[in-house]
């Protein structure tokens, strides 16, 4: 079964994580620059939280892999994305029902590998 790993990381961690994901065998990934907040509403531990939400820049990665690769990819993202402070990011894993390569009409695993 295919799985999609969606993660939100600090923008400064992108190059290191991207290189590790490809070295681990992933064939592709999508990157989007986004802004968002988590539990802290955008404020660091040193800042006094205010009522106003403060959106922070994040980088969203989307990677579709075979389920056998999921744990390894997650381990890499956790290890390389860790900052030691709040706001380092989040990882989500969702099932992918199917994949279709438009150019060749391949489906399933062959569409992504």
Protein Blocks (a to p, Z undefined) as FASTA:
>chain_A
ZZdddddddfklmmmmmmmmmmnopabdcddddddddfknopafkbccdfbdcddddddd
dddddfklmmmmmmmmmmmmpgoighibccdddddfbacdfklopghjllmZZ
